Every structure is written in structure tokens, then in C-alpha cells.
């Protein structure tokens, strides 16, 4: 038997014949088309982020967030307004088939379909082209989304009653009073707290009851007969309770 007879050598493609060290690719092969992530690209990202961060900080210093009065959960006349980036959804809920009995449609169904379609857009339109004209579906859907958000935000801003919003959020000087006072108990029991607030500072639909300058008789008359947006007949208590309420309100300074 000769040495090596019957032996076969099998090559394994999983083992590379040449072992190359982990050296980054030479990007000079593609001049002007690509660059190294570190440090070139990352440094540019940091610089752009720093510019936006400094600009945002300057904006917050120049235009600080306005402070409103202390939140009053008993003030049912207060109309909250979301931040600007949710105004388009706020406006959407004002339409007939997105509010009231259809509130679920405006709050969940329509936004869910819109954002779900945005998430699915890369999977539906998988074309290799980068020009917008070559990808009509993705381009059209993005333009429709941007136009819808822009219009709803703009329309919400121009139709909102900013004067009433400023008045309802204005910090009003309060008064010190005893909430165990019989007059305040009548105030709570008669439901006055729903419009005028727990601190009697009023709201968007009702004036404040502090420092009115009215006599108890005048206050009692308004409570019985109404005035302005306040209808008559809201007070359902006894004459003694009406006297306690009117004297309590008249004494607030």
C-alpha cells in the first residue's frame, strides 16, 4: 500500500483561506458619496443637535410658559386646550362624526387608521427609487397627512376664543373664608360651585363672587331671579338658606 492511497482532501467553504483583520473599509473608493460614521457623520449629527438645543433653550427663555390659576376640579365651565402638537386631534373631535356618540371614531379609529397607514407605508411601497416622483403612493400619502395636520391645526387656532381662554386661566386674587361657614355649605348644596368654582373665583361662564360690592339683598335677588347667563330659579333652598348665602357672598373681600 502506497502512502496516501485512498485519502481525499475536502475543502470547507466556511473557513476562509485568507484571514483579513477587521480594518474599516477604505471610503476613498467612493469620493463624495459616503463617509465614515465615526467621527465624521456623528460629529455632524452632534453639531446639528447642539444648534437646535441652544435655539430651543433661547426660545424657552424668551417666551416662558404662561402660568394659569390653580386647577379647580369643581369648575365645570373650564375648557382645556391641548398643546399645539395635539391641536389637530382636538379640532378633529369637534366634527359631527368624530364627537358625541361617535367619539370613539374621532379618538381612536381615525387616528389609528392614519398612523397605522404611516407605519405600513414602507412595507406597501417597497420600490428602490429615491425620487418622490417614482414613488407616488408614499409621496401622496405623506403629503395628505401633512396637509391634514396643518389644516386642522391652523383651523383650531383661528377659531379658538383666545380671549375667553385667557380670562378663564387668569390668576385671580382669592379671599380667605371658612368653608365650614353655613353660607358656604348652602353654596355647595345649591350647586353654585359648578360654575363659580370652589374658591368662588368664577370661570369662563360665570363671574367671580369675591368683592362684588353688592348688598346681601341684591345677591339674594340675583340668586332667585338670575342675571345675564344665569337663569332664574336655580336656587331651590329656603329663605333662611338664601339669607345665609347672600350674607356670606356679600362679606367676601
C-alpha positions in Angstrom: 0.0 0.0 0.0 1.4 3.3 -1.0 1.3 6.2 1.5 -1.7 8.4 1.0 -3.6 6.0 -1.2 -7.3 6.3 -0.8 -7.2 9.6 1.1 -9.3 12.5 -0.1 -9.0 16.2 0.9 -12.2 18.1 1.3 -12.3 21.9 1.5 -14.8 23.6 3.8 -16.1 26.9 2.4 -16.9 28.1 6.0 -13.2 28.5 6.8 -11.7 31.4 4.8 -8.5 30.7 3.0 -7.2 34.2 3.9 -7.8 35.8 7.3 -8.3 39.5 7.0 -8.1 41.8 10.0 -11.1 43.9 11.0 -10.0 47.0 9.1 -12.6 49.7 8.2 -13.4 50.0 4.6 -11.4 52.5 2.6 -14.0 55.1 1.8 -11.7 56.8 -0.7 -13.0 54.4 -3.3 -16.3 56.4 -3.2 -15.3 60.1 -3.1 -18.1 62.4 -2.2 -20.7 59.6 -1.9 -20.1 58.3 1.6 -18.1 58.9 4.8 -17.1 57.1 7.9 -19.7 57.1 10.7 -17.0 57.9 13.3 -16.1 60.6 13.7 -17.3 62.4 10.5 -21.0 61.6 10.4 -21.5 61.5 14.2 -19.8 64.9 14.7 -22.2 66.5 12.1 -25.2 65.0 13.9 -23.9 66.4 17.3 -23.4 69.8 15.8 -26.9 70.0 14.3 -28.4 68.7 17.6 -26.5 71.3 19.6 -27.8 74.1 17.3 -31.4 73.0 17.8 -30.9 72.6 21.5 -29.5 76.0 22.0 -32.2 77.5 19.9 -34.9 75.7 21.9 -33.4 76.9 25.2 -33.3 80.5 23.9 -37.0 80.2 22.9 -38.0 79.0 26.4 -36.1 81.9 28.0 -37.6 84.5 25.7 -41.2 83.1 25.9 -41.7 81.2 29.2 -44.8 79.1 29.6 -47.7 81.1 30.9 -49.0 80.2 34.3 -52.7 79.9 35.0 -54.7 79.8 38.2 -54.7 76.8 40.4 -56.6 73.9 38.9 -60.1 73.7 40.2 -61.8 70.3 39.5 -65.2 71.7 40.5 -65.1 74.3 37.7 -67.1 72.5 35.0 -67.1 75.6 32.8 -63.3 75.4 32.3 -62.4 74.4 28.7 -59.0 72.8 28.5 -56.8 73.3 25.4 -54.1 70.8 24.5 -50.6 71.7 23.4 -50.0 72.8 19.8 -48.9 69.4 18.6 -52.3 67.9 19.6 -54.4 70.7 18.2 -55.2 68.8 15.0 -56.8 65.9 17.1 -58.6 68.5 19.3 -60.1 70.0 16.1 -61.0 66.6 14.7 -63.2 65.9 17.8 -65.3 68.9 17.0 -66.8 67.4 13.9 -70.1 65.6 13.9 -68.9 62.0 13.1 -65.9 62.3 15.5 -67.6 63.5 18.6 -70.6 62.9 20.9 -71.9 59.4 20.3 -69.2 58.9 17.6 -66.4 60.0 20.0 -64.7 56.6 19.7 -64.3 57.2 15.9 -62.6 60.5 16.3 -60.5 59.5 19.3 -59.3 56.0 18.2 -60.5 54.8 14.9 -59.4 57.7 12.6 -56.1 58.4 14.3 -55.4 54.6 14.5 -56.0 54.2 10.7 -53.9 57.2 9.9 -50.9 56.3 12.0 -51.2 52.7 11.1 -51.1 53.5 7.4 -47.9 55.6 8.0 -46.3 52.6 9.7 -47.3 50.3 6.9 -46.2 52.7 4.1 -42.6 51.4 3.9 -43.9 47.8 3.5 -46.6 48.7 0.9 -44.4 50.8 -1.3 -41.1 48.9 -1.5 -39.7 50.5 -4.6 -35.9 51.0 -4.8 -36.3 54.6 -6.2 -35.5 57.6 -4.0 -37.1 60.3 -6.2 -40.6 61.3 -4.9 -42.0 61.2 -8.5 -41.0 57.5 -8.7 -42.9 56.6 -5.5 -46.4 58.1 -5.9 -48.1 56.1 -3.2 -45.6 57.1 -0.4 -45.3 60.6 -1.6 -49.1 61.1 -1.9 -49.9 59.7 1.4 -47.2 61.8 3.2 -48.5 64.9 1.5 -52.1 64.1 2.5 -51.0 63.5 6.1 -49.0 66.8 6.3 -51.8 68.8 4.7 -54.5 67.3 7.0 -52.4 68.0 10.2 -51.5 71.5 9.0 -55.1 72.4 8.1 -56.7 71.1 11.3 -54.0 72.8 13.5 -54.5 76.1 11.6 -58.3 75.9 11.8 -58.2 75.1 15.5 -56.1 78.2 16.2 -58.1 80.7 14.2 -61.5 79.5 15.5 -60.5 79.3 19.2 -61.7 82.0 21.6 -58.4 83.1 22.9 -59.8 86.0 24.9 -62.1 83.6 26.8 -59.3 81.2 27.3 -57.1 84.0 28.8 -59.9 85.0 31.1 -60.6 81.5 32.4 -57.0 80.9 33.1 -56.2 84.3 34.6 -54.8 84.2 38.1 -57.4 85.9 40.3 -56.8 87.1 43.8 -58.7 84.9 46.2 -60.3 85.5 49.5 -59.8 83.8 52.8 -63.0 82.3 54.1 -64.2 79.4 56.2 -65.5 76.5 54.2 -67.4 75.4 57.3 -69.4 78.6 57.2 -73.2 77.9 56.8 -73.3 80.2 53.8 -70.6 78.2 52.1 -72.4 74.9 52.9 -75.5 76.4 51.1 -73.3 77.5 48.2 -72.1 73.9 47.8 -75.5 72.3 48.3 -77.2 74.5 45.7 -74.7 73.6 43.0 -73.2 77.1 42.7 -69.8 75.6 42.9 -70.2 74.1 39.5 -70.0 77.5 37.7 -68.3 79.8 40.2 -65.7 77.3 41.5 -64.8 76.1 44.9 -62.8 79.3 45.6 -65.6 81.5 44.2 -63.2 82.9 41.6 -65.5 82.2 38.7 -64.8 80.7 35.3 -65.4 81.1 31.6 -69.2 81.1 32.0 -69.6 82.7 35.4 -68.1 85.8 37.2 -66.2 85.7 40.4 -68.1 86.2 43.6 -65.3 87.9 45.6 -65.5 91.6 46.1 -68.7 92.1 44.2 -69.7 95.2 46.2 -73.3 94.1 46.2 -75.6 94.2 49.3 -77.0 90.9 50.6 -80.4 91.9 49.2 -79.0 92.3 45.7 -77.3 89.0 45.8 -80.4 87.3 47.1 -82.4 88.8 44.2 -79.9 87.6 41.6 -79.9 84.1 43.1 -83.7 84.0 42.8 -84.3 85.9 39.5 -81.0 85.3 37.7 -78.8 87.7 35.7 -77.0 87.6 32.4 -76.2 84.0 31.5 -77.6 82.8 34.9 -81.2 81.7 34.5 -83.9 82.3 37.1 -85.0 79.6 39.5 -81.6 77.9 40.1 -81.8 78.5 43.8 -84.1 75.8 45.5 -83.3 76.5 49.1 -85.3 78.1 51.9 -85.4 81.8 52.7 -83.1 81.2 55.7 -80.6 79.4 53.4 -80.8 82.3 50.9 -80.1 84.8 53.6 -77.0 82.8 54.8 -75.7 82.5 51.2 -76.2 86.2 50.3 -74.6 87.4 53.6 -71.7 85.0 53.0 -71.0 86.3 49.5 -71.5 89.9 50.4 -68.9 89.6 53.1 -66.1 88.3 50.8 -63.4 90.9 50.1 
